[in-house]
Amino acid sequence: MTKNMQKISIVLLVLLVSVGTSFASTLHGELNGGLTYEWDAEEKSLEHTTTVTGFRFALEDQVEPVGNVHFSTKGWWDWKQKEGNISVDQLWYSGYSGDVDFKVGRQVINWGTADGFNPTNYFARLGTDALMSGDLGGEPIWAGQATYYGPSWSVTGVVVPFFAPQTVDGQMREIMQEGNPLATLVLDAIDKTKKPRGFGKNTEWAVRAETQFEGFDIQASVFSGFEPLPGLEVVTHLNPAFDPTNPDPNVPPILGMEIEGAYRRQYFAGLAAAGTVGPMGLWGEVAYGGPNPFEKSTNPLEQRMSLSVNKKYLQAVVGADYTFPIGNGLLGQGQYIYRGQGGLFAPYAPEEEQKAAHYLYGRFGYDLSVDSTVDVIILHGFTEKGGIIRPAYTHRFPNSIQLELSILGAYGEGEFKPLPSQARVAVTYKF
């Protein structure tokens, strides 16, 4: 957590304590534990990789006359890897006045209408850990938002005072390293790229207008912010002593090469809609925009090649769900995902290799009984003909105890190939 965020945490915690006498407090949370096994293809055996214990506690209080305070913390410890983390999860105050409501603090911003893959959810960060767990709700960020409600419409504004880049988790690092001779330089450049600094220079904002039309929720939005991952360029330094017309084998043409990164400001405009037609739910999102292009080099002894998209591009999702009259009802959901900027988890490639990526996301859920559910997630990439499949079984016991068994496997080629096949057993107690 940065110093600025620590200061905000202290201020909000002081607020929580100072008005605590007028609260009607509610405490809830969860305790969980899980075992993860990975399939070793060479040894053809399951290898025990993690034993994780985790928690999440939340305190919610009502502030008179209008308003609510929410504080939650989360943590985990891996007994096998001997590592862990404790952090503030959410910490916010919400209230309303007349036709306006607002929320300030560390919170989840969840815009859009699609399931998990949202072009108009500009503040979302999608990591491989979330994909593998099936938790696509997004991570909290420090922000302030306010909504004004008209007769049949509303306008929401969001300001993020401190830009927070995407974390490159271990699985994503493995994906980036697959078949990439520049992987080490790329990952080092990501780690070394500094965030924009200065009052107002690292701020993000978005505005969304929402209304209803013929039973559909319609959203239009604009965004100004930064790339979740830094834009990268390969910089080649030429040798001024090298003569290409009369090459000398003792004089190298190149003195060196490096990769430079920068978080470029980007702008987007988007549309989203969701509604029902008969028994079928329908939704769609589209966003167009992109980052400011890299500046062209004026140094004749320097050649630059972009590893990141350097132009405007389109993102789109269309989907539907339907409950089939089979047994207790089979819920089927499908989404087509288009990413003009390239792959979900392999965003860096030489300019000549950059191309749009297409995916199909499917989800099926069936209630075996009141307490037992089977859920299957499939994500298939058409561009490189590979994907993942994640079946899961969940059983809910009395006293708010839940057991989940899941398997995740990758198939085919492309960006999902490095993901390990996993089996996971998890127990959760909620209170």
C-alpha positions in Angstrom: 0.0 0.0 0.0 1.4 3.4 -1.0 1.9 6.3 1.5 -1.0 8.2 0.0 -3.3 5.2 0.4 -2.1 4.6 4.0 -3.0 8.2 4.8 -6.5 7.8 3.4 -7.0 4.6 5.3 -6.0 6.3 8.6 -8.4 9.2 7.9 -11.3 6.9 7.1 -10.6 4.7 10.1 -10.6 7.8 12.3 -14.0 8.7 10.8 -15.3 5.2 11.5 -14.2 5.3 15.2 -15.2 8.9 15.8 -18.8 8.4 14.8 -19.0 4.8 16.1 -21.3 5.6 19.0 -24.2 6.4 16.6 -23.8 3.2 14.5 -25.9 0.2 14.3 -23.0 -2.2 13.7 -23.1 -5.3 11.6 -20.1 -7.7 11.4 -19.8 -10.4 8.8 -17.1 -12.3 7.0 -15.7 -15.6 5.9 -13.0 -18.1 6.8 -11.6 -20.4 4.1 -9.0 -23.0 3.5 -7.9 -24.7 0.3 -5.6 -27.3 -1.1 -4.2 -27.0 -4.7 -2.7 -29.7 -6.8 -1.0 -29.3 -10.2 -0.6 -32.0 -12.8 3.1 -32.8 -13.6 3.0 -33.8 -17.3 6.6 -35.2 -17.1 6.1 -37.3 -14.0 2.4 -37.9 -14.8 1.4 -37.2 -11.3 -0.4 -34.7 -9.1 1.9 -32.4 -7.1 0.7 -30.7 -4.0 1.5 -27.0 -4.6 -0.4 -24.8 -2.0 -2.2 -25.1 1.3 -3.9 -21.7 1.9 -5.8 -20.4 4.8 -7.7 -17.1 4.3 -10.1 -14.7 5.8 -12.3 -11.7 5.0 -14.0 -9.6 7.7 -16.4 -6.7 7.0 -18.0 -4.1 9.3 -20.9 -2.2 8.1 -22.5 0.7 10.0 -25.4 3.1 9.4 -24.6 6.7 10.1 -27.4 9.1 11.1 -29.2 10.7 9.4 -28.2 9.3 6.0 -25.1 7.3 5.1 -23.2 4.0 5.6 -19.7 3.1 6.4 -18.1 -0.1 5.3 -14.7 -1.5 6.3 -13.3 -4.9 5.3 -10.0 -6.5 5.5 -8.6 -9.7 4.0 -5.6 -11.9 4.3 -4.1 -15.3 3.4 -1.3 -17.6 4.4 0.2 -20.4 2.3 1.5 -23.0 4.7 3.5 -24.8 2.0 5.1 -21.8 0.3 5.6 -19.9 3.7 4.2 -16.7 2.4 1.1 -14.5 2.9 -0.5 -11.1 2.9 -2.9 -8.9 4.9 -4.5 -5.9 3.4 -7.4 -3.5 3.4 -10.1 -4.8 1.2 -12.8 -2.1 1.1 -13.1 1.1 3.1 -15.8 3.6 2.1 -18.5 5.9 3.1 -21.7 6.3 1.2 -24.6 8.6 1.5 -27.3 10.5 -0.4 -28.8 14.0 -0.5 -31.9 14.6 -2.6 -31.4 13.2 -6.0 -27.7 12.5 -5.6 -26.0 9.6 -3.9 -22.3 9.1 -3.5 -19.5 6.8 -2.3 -16.0 7.7 -1.3 -13.1 5.4 -0.4 -11.7 2.0 -1.4 -14.5 0.3 -3.4 -15.3 -1.9 -6.3 -16.3 -0.1 -9.5 -18.3 -2.5 -11.6 -19.6 -1.0 -14.8 -20.9 -2.7 -17.8 -23.5 -5.4 -18.6 -21.4 -8.5 -19.6 -20.2 -11.3 -17.3 -16.6 -10.6 -16.2 -15.3 -9.3 -19.6 -16.5 -5.7 -19.7 -15.0 -3.2 -22.3 -16.8 -0.4 -20.5 -15.6 -1.3 -17.0 -12.6 0.9 -17.5 -11.2 0.4 -14.0 -11.2 -3.4 -13.9 -8.1 -5.5 -13.7 -8.4 -9.0 -15.0 -5.7 -11.3 -13.8 -5.2 -15.0 -14.4 -5.8 -15.8 -10.7 -9.3 -14.4 -11.0 -9.9 -16.3 -14.2 -8.7 -19.6 -12.6 -10.9 -19.1 -9.5 -13.9 -17.9 -11.5 -14.1 -14.7 -9.5 -14.4 -12.0 -12.2 -16.0 -9.3 -10.0 -12.9 -7.1 -10.0 -10.6 -5.7 -7.3 -11.4 -2.6 -5.2 -9.7 0.8 -5.9 -9.5 4.2 -4.2 -12.2 6.3 -5.8 -15.0 8.7 -5.4 -18.3 8.4 -7.3 -21.6 10.2 -7.4 -24.9 9.6 -9.2 -27.6 12.1 -10.1 -31.0 10.6 -10.7 -33.4 12.2 -13.2 -37.0 11.2 -14.0 -36.0 8.3 -16.3 -32.2 8.6 -16.5 -29.1 9.0 -14.3 -25.6 10.3 -14.7 -22.6 8.8 -12.7 -19.2 10.3 -12.4 -16.1 8.5 -11.0 -12.7 10.0 -10.1 -9.7 7.8 -9.2 -7.1 10.2 -7.6 -4.2 7.7 -7.6 -3.7 5.4 -10.6 -3.1 1.8 -9.7 -1.6 -0.4 -12.4 -2.4 -4.0 -12.9 -0.5 -6.6 -10.9 1.3 -9.1 -13.0 0.7 -12.3 -11.1 2.8 -15.5 -11.3 0.5 -17.2 -13.9 0.6 -14.2 -16.2 4.4 -14.1 -16.0 4.5 -17.7 -17.1 2.2 -16.9 -20.1 4.4 -13.9 -21.1 7.5 -16.1 -21.0 6.1 -18.8 -23.2 8.0 -18.7 -26.5 9.1 -15.1 -26.0 12.9 -14.5 -26.3 12.4 -11.0 -24.9 10.4 -12.2 -21.8 13.1 -11.3 -19.2 13.6 -7.8 -20.6 9.8 -7.4 -20.9 9.1 -8.4 -17.3 12.0 -6.3 -16.0 10.7 -3.3 -18.0 7.2 -3.7 -16.5 8.6 -3.9 -13.0 10.8 -0.8 -13.5 8.2 1.4 -15.2 7.2 4.3 -12.9 3.7 5.4 -12.5 2.8 9.0 -13.5 3.2 11.3 -10.5 2.1 14.8 -9.6 -1.3 16.2 -8.5 -3.8 15.6 -11.2 -1.3 13.9 -13.5 -2.0 10.4 -12.2 -5.8 10.9 -11.9 -8.4 8.9 -13.9 -12.0 9.8 -14.4 -15.1 8.4 -16.2 -18.7 9.6 -16.8 -21.7 7.3 -17.5 -25.2 8.2 -18.6 -27.9 5.5 -18.2 -31.6 5.2 -19.2 -34.2 2.6 -20.1 -35.5 1.9 -23.6 -38.0 -0.8 -24.6 -37.1 -2.9 -21.5 -33.4 -2.5 -22.1 -30.9 -0.8 -19.8 -28.8 1.5 -22.0 -25.4 3.0 -20.9 -23.1 5.5 -22.6 -19.8 6.4 -21.1 -16.4 8.1 -21.6 -13.1 7.5 -19.9 -9.8 9.2 -19.4 -7.1 7.2 -17.6 -4.0 5.0 -18.1 -3.1 1.7 -19.5 -3.4 -1.1 -16.9 0.0 -2.4 -18.1 2.7 -0.1 -19.4 3.2 0.4 -23.1 6.6 -1.0 -24.1 9.1 -0.2 -26.8 12.3 -2.0 -27.9 15.0 0.6 -28.3 18.0 -0.4 -30.5 21.1 1.8 -30.4 23.0 1.8 -33.7 26.8 2.1 -33.9 27.8 5.4 -35.7 31.1 3.8 -36.7 29.4 1.0 -38.7 29.2 1.6 -42.5 26.5 -0.6 -44.1 27.9 0.0 -47.5 31.3 -1.3 -46.5 30.7 -3.5 -43.4 33.6 -4.3 -41.2 33.3 -7.6 -39.3 35.2 -6.0 -36.4 32.7 -3.2 -36.1 29.3 -4.3 -34.7 26.3 -2.6 -36.3 24.4 -2.4 -32.9 25.8 -1.2 -29.6 22.9 -2.4 -27.5 19.2 -2.9 -27.0 16.8 -2.2 -24.2 13.1 -2.1 -23.5 11.5 1.1 -22.2 8.1 1.4 -20.6 5.6 4.2 -20.0 2.0 4.3 -18.7 0.3 6.3 -21.5 -2.9 8.1 -21.0 -5.8 6.6 -22.9 -9.3 7.7 -23.8 -12.4 5.6 -24.5 -16.0 6.0 -25.4 -18.4 3.1 -24.9 -21.9 1.8 -25.1 -23.6 -1.0 -23.1 -27.0 -2.5 -23.1 -28.8 -5.3 -21.3 -32.4 -6.6 -21.3 -34.6 -9.6 -21.9 -36.5 -10.9 -24.9 -39.0 -13.5 -23.7 -37.1 -16.0 -21.5 -33.7 -15.1 -22.8 -31.4 -12.5 -21.3 -29.3 -10.4 -23.8 -26.4 -8.0 -23.3 -23.7 -6.3 -25.2 -20.9 -3.8 -24.8 -18.6 -1.9 -27.1 -15.7 0.6 -26.5 -13.5 2.4 -28.9 -10.3 4.3 -28.0 -6.7 3.7 -27.0 -3.6 5.2 -25.6 -1.7 8.2 -26.9 0.8 6.9 -29.4 4.5 6.7 -28.7 6.5 9.7 -29.7 8.7 9.1 -32.8 12.4 9.2 -32.2 14.4 12.1 -33.6 17.7 10.3 -33.0 19.1 8.8 -36.3 21.2 6.3 -34.2 18.1 5.0 -32.5 15.5 2.6 -33.7 12.3 2.0 -31.9 9.8 -0.8 -32.2 6.5 -0.9 -30.3 5.6 -4.1 -28.4 2.2 -2.5 -27.4 -0.7 -1.5 -29.5 0.0 2.0 -30.8 -3.3 3.0 -32.3 -7.0 3.2 -31.6 -8.8 -0.1 -31.3 -12.2 -1.7 -30.7 -13.4 -3.9 -27.8 -16.8 -5.7 -27.9 -18.8 -8.3 -26.1 -22.2 -9.8 -26.9 -23.9 -12.5 -24.9 -27.1 -14.3 -23.9 -28.3 -16.6 -21.3 -31.2 -19.1 -21.2 -32.5 -21.6 -18.7 -33.3 -24.9 -20.5 -36.2 -26.9 -19.1 -34.0 -29.9 -18.2 -34.5 -31.4 -14.7 -34.2 -28.5 -12.2 -33.3 -26.1 -15.0 -29.9 -25.9 -16.9 -28.6 -22.4 -17.0 -26.6 -21.8 -20.2 -24.7 -18.6 -20.9 -22.5 -17.6 -23.9 -20.4 -14.6 -24.8 -18.4 -13.6 -27.9 -15.4 -11.4 -26.9 -13.5 -9.3 -29.4 -10.2 -7.5 -28.4 -8.7 -5.3 -31.0 -5.6 -4.8 -28.9 -4.7 -8.5 -28.8 -4.8 -11.4 -26.3 -6.2 -11.3 -22.8 -3.0 -12.3 -21.0 -0.3 -11.9 -23.7 -0.5 -8.2 -24.5 3.1 -7.7 -25.8 4.2 -8.5 -29.4 6.2 -6.9 -32.2 4.2 -4.5 -34.3 4.1 -6.8 -37.3 2.7 -9.6 -35.2 0.0 -7.6 -33.4 -3.5 -8.8 -34.3 -7.0 -8.8 -32.9 -8.1 -11.7 -30.7 -11.5 -13.5 -30.6 -12.9 -15.6 -27.8 -16.0 -17.6 -26.9 -16.9 -17.7 -23.2 -19.5 -20.3 -22.0 -20.9 -21.1 -18.6 -23.3 -23.8 -17.6 -24.9 -24.2 -14.2 -27.2 -27.0 -12.8 -28.7 -27.5 -9.4 -28.4 -31.1 -8.5 -30.4 -30.4 -5.3 -31.2 -27.5 -3.1 -27.7 -27.7 -1.6 -25.6 -28.9 -4.5 -24.6 -27.2 -7.8 -22.4 -28.1 -10.8 -20.8 -25.2 -12.7 -18.7 -25.4 -15.9 -16.7 -22.5 -17.4 -15.2 -22.6 -20.9 -13.0 -19.9 -22.5 -11.9 -20.7 -26.0 -9.5 -18.5 -28.1 -10.1 -18.7 -31.8 -7.0 -16.8 -32.9 -4.6 -19.4 -31.5 -7.0 -22.3 -31.1 -6.6 -22.9 -27.4 -8.4 -22.2 -24.2 -9.3 -23.4 -20.7 -12.1 -25.4 -19.1 -13.1 -25.3 -15.4 -15.7 -27.6 -14.0 -16.7 -27.1 -10.3 -18.9 -28.8 -7.8 -20.3 -26.9 -4.8 -22.1 -28.3 -1.8 -23.7 -26.0 0.9 -23.8 -27.6 4.4 -25.9 -26.3 7.3 -24.4 -23.5 9.4 -23.1 -21.6 6.4 -20.3 -24.0 5.5 -19.6 -24.6 1.8 -17.4 -27.1 0.0 -16.1 -26.6 -3.5 -14.2 -29.0 -5.7 -12.8 -27.6 -9.0 -10.5 -28.6 -11.8 -8.9 -26.3 -14.3 -7.2 -27.4 -17.5 -5.7 -25.7 -20.5 -5.8 -27.1 -24.0 -4.5 -26.3 -27.5 -1.9 -23.6 -28.3 -1.5 -19.9 -27.6 -1.6 -17.8 -24.5 -3.3 -20.4 -22.3 -0.8 -23.2 -23.0 1.5 -22.3 -20.0 -1.3 -22.5 -17.5 -1.0 -25.6 -15.3 -3.7 -28.1 -14.9 -5.0 -27.8 -11.4 -7.3 -29.5 -8.9 -8.5 -27.5 -5.9 -10.4 -28.4 -2.8 -11.8 -25.4 -0.7 -13.9 -25.1 2.4 -15.6 -21.7 3.3 -17.4 -20.7 6.4 -19.5 -17.5 6.2 -21.0 -15.6 9.1 
